[in-house]
Amino acid sequence: MTQAPIWRPVSDALRSLAHAYGVATEYWDQAGAHVDVSAPVVEAVLAALGVDARSGKGVTAALEHIRLRDWRRMIAPIVVMRQESDERLWVHVVDGAPASVDVVLEDESVVTLEQIDHWVAPQEVDGVFIGEASFRLPGSLPLGWHTIVASTKGRRVRSPLVVAPKRLDPDALIGPRQWGFMTQLYATRSFESWGLGDTHDLATLAEWSGRELGAGFVLINPLHAASPIEPMAASPYLPVTRRFTNPIYIHIEDVPEYATLPDAVRDRVDQLAGFLHERNDSADLLDRDAVWAAKRTALDTILKFELLPDREEAFADYCEGEGQGLEDFATWCAITEVHGGDADTWPVGLSAPGTSGVMAFRMQNAERIRFHRWLQFIVSEQLRDVQQRAKAAGMRIGVMHDLAVGVHPEGADAWALHDVLAQGVGVGAPPDMYNQQGQNWHQPPWRPEALADAGFAPYRDMLRTVLSHAGGLRMDHVLGLFRMWWVPAGFPATAGTFVRFDHNAMLGILMLEAHRAGAVIVGEDLGTVEPWVRDELADRGILGTSVLWFETDPSGRQLPPEEWRQDVLASVTVHDLPPTAGFLRHEHVRIRSELELLTVPVEQELAAAEATRNAWAQILIFRGWLPPDVDLTTEAGLDAMAIALHRAAAVSPSRLVGVGLPDMVGDRRAQNQPGTHLEYPNWRMPMTDAAGHPVVLDDLVARPALLERVLAALGR
């Protein structure tokens, strides 16, 4: 059980140290109230950054270390700049010694940098005076990942140089304003699904909505990988890795090797699917373990047959492209299969990828590691094909993937990237509109200094893999590129603080990788996000997010859709709220009340929900989208309001408009209640209609009434 730390004020010295490491000692909450952070929280967060601040002596030593940190470096561990703007590059050498700098571009050509006048007083470092030379990094350098080579007498140091676009160009990618469905893929099934929605279902939805309805994109939940053993975590936002994909989304019949199986073997694979097909007609909670057990057996069976030469070559090319990251992920999966999901019970020597024990394990389990590499090859191929089919169906963007905030504390990334992830803390969110008691997602965050020392390579590689088959990317909790709410282990979610990241580097690398992939970027900038953050995103061509229920002015007045931002993805609802039909019936209040998540009396929360609903009803009536005599105590009245709300989002100036697929069939059940784990069946709801009957894609594409409902919602 978590317990709030005893309050103790932050001393001046501790405050200076905290600020040097980007740790906030105060903040303003969503309601605009000023909050001072307790010293124990600050000390615990600094400890997770590798800084001992428990004593005055420790604080003094840490302050001196960070004062001299960059002076002990010849050049920064990585430099990230934007095109069209010159930057100053510092180089530290023995005072008076000569220095020169070249930039080796991606094409291996060399640019020699010009030294410029910029005087900085020398500093004594470990008994030696160190001077700072300055060089001009021209804004005319080409986009890419380049290498800085700094030289002085007897010494040469290299660091990566990232040249990012000055701004992404959403106009060129989006063209005229686009709309698209938003859905949880696992809940979006067809009669051919193996109990969960998969890549084949995604292609069906994209092709139908693009060709028949004129949709420009389809936004889906994160497809990040979960543990390969049961029980498989339900939450797509608590994956074991953000780089690789959950093979549960593979459509078995679309695996090329499936068609070459001997008839008797293929019949056995088909039998595995039989009982799962029957589950597509059920509104019961989704059973990932049953689905994965069947698919794993089928995929194991398929890979027992030798790949054809061209397929073996394509597989080898994929593995080479993904490099060591894929090898480490596949190894972690194999270790987990052999020794279980609790790393504390693993044999000594398997704690990190580079150990001799892991090397021996790889040799002994090469076939199983190959299997997990092959799964990633197959799912990557299928997602690539989905994107191609979406574009061929007329979609301007295609599939927009979702990037989770972080990873499971005992997952593959936590194992392989432990050097750049903080220990002893979890990221979350302070109290906000989703959960009034704050949230701790128990996900280890990047350690800013360690990530920079690694040249941001783990971050870049993750983005590059996810963007390889995406037309767009939604960044969940995009504030995490600027700062994150860290909660020390053993503390409640309210007893945390913000830790700042190098947002210029994080955004620059994101922009470069998105530019190269030709992908639109959408940041979920809701909650405690300062205006300057939104301005920074807009300046870089990264779209924001507008959710109808949260669009208010400083006085709390509901904003009419004409006053919403333009550079956003707008929608009526979002996955952390019930579908619109449920929200209008106050499902979000009922759930939080029953789970004791409210910090105010339920009557007060219901009154606030009623007031919000009535305020929107007045806006809709005034615009002529809802009859003046509408009766919101009736089912018909609430259904009419659901359509009218989508009409409101559709007339906003927003570049992108998302329509929740569950809203089109009257689904009422919430997929997720933030701040809960087992208290609510999060991420396990299949799509159903208003009566709770399951809805499959085959019914949707053949239902003319849905077409009329979508067009009515979009005002067409």
Secondary structure as GFF3:
##gff-version 3
##sequence-region A 1 716
A	DSSP	alpha_helix	12	20	.	.	.	ID=ss1
A	DSSP	beta_strand	26	28	.	.	.	ID=ss2
A	DSSP	beta_strand	34	36	.	.	.	ID=ss3
A	DSSP	alpha_helix	39	48	.	.	.	ID=ss4
A	DSSP	alpha_helix	56	68	.	.	.	ID=ss5
A	DSSP	three_ten_helix	70	72	.	.	.	ID=ss6
A	DSSP	beta_strand	79	82	.	.	.	ID=ss7
A	DSSP	beta_strand	87	94	.	.	.	ID=ss8
A	DSSP	beta_strand	100	104	.	.	.	ID=ss9
A	DSSP	beta_strand	110	112	.	.	.	ID=ss10
A	DSSP	beta_strand	114	116	.	.	.	ID=ss11
A	DSSP	beta_strand	123	125	.	.	.	ID=ss12
A	DSSP	beta_strand	128	137	.	.	.	ID=ss13
A	DSSP	beta_strand	144	152	.	.	.	ID=ss14
A	DSSP	beta_strand	155	164	.	.	.	ID=ss15
A	DSSP	alpha_helix	170	174	.	.	.	ID=ss16
A	DSSP	beta_strand	178	183	.	.	.	ID=ss17
A	DSSP	three_ten_helix	185	187	.	.	.	ID=ss18
A	DSSP	alpha_helix	199	213	.	.	.	ID=ss19
A	DSSP	beta_strand	217	220	.	.	.	ID=ss20
A	DSSP	three_ten_helix	247	249	.	.	.	ID=ss21
A	DSSP	three_ten_helix	252	254	.	.	.	ID=ss22
A	DSSP	three_ten_helix	256	260	.	.	.	ID=ss23
A	DSSP	alpha_helix	263	279	.	.	.	ID=ss24
A	DSSP	alpha_helix	288	303	.	.	.	ID=ss25
A	DSSP	alpha_helix	309	339	.	.	.	ID=ss26
A	DSSP	three_ten_helix	343	345	.	.	.	ID=ss27
A	DSSP	alpha_helix	356	364	.	.	.	ID=ss28
A	DSSP	alpha_helix	366	392	.	.	.	ID=ss29
A	DSSP	beta_strand	398	403	.	.	.	ID=ss30
A	DSSP	alpha_helix	412	416	.	.	.	ID=ss31
A	DSSP	beta_strand	425	429	.	.	.	ID=ss32
A	DSSP	beta_strand	439	443	.	.	.	ID=ss33
A	DSSP	alpha_helix	448	453	.	.	.	ID=ss34
A	DSSP	alpha_helix	457	467	.	.	.	ID=ss35
A	DSSP	beta_strand	472	475	.	.	.	ID=ss36
A	DSSP	three_ten_helix	478	481	.	.	.	ID=ss37
A	DSSP	beta_strand	483	488	.	.	.	ID=ss38
A	DSSP	beta_strand	497	500	.	.	.	ID=ss39
A	DSSP	alpha_helix	503	517	.	.	.	ID=ss40
A	DSSP	beta_strand	520	523	.	.	.	ID=ss41
A	DSSP	alpha_helix	531	539	.	.	.	ID=ss42
A	DSSP	beta_strand	544	547	.	.	.	ID=ss43
A	DSSP	three_ten_helix	548	550	.	.	.	ID=ss44
A	DSSP	three_ten_helix	561	563	.	.	.	ID=ss45
A	DSSP	beta_strand	568	571	.	.	.	ID=ss46
A	DSSP	alpha_helix	580	584	.	.	.	ID=ss47
A	DSSP	alpha_helix	587	594	.	.	.	ID=ss48
A	DSSP	alpha_helix	602	623	.	.	.	ID=ss49
A	DSSP	alpha_helix	635	651	.	.	.	ID=ss50
A	DSSP	beta_strand	656	660	.	.	.	ID=ss51
A	DSSP	alpha_helix	661	664	.	.	.	ID=ss52
A	DSSP	alpha_helix	697	701	.	.	.	ID=ss53
A	DSSP	alpha_helix	704	713	.	.	.	ID=ss54
###
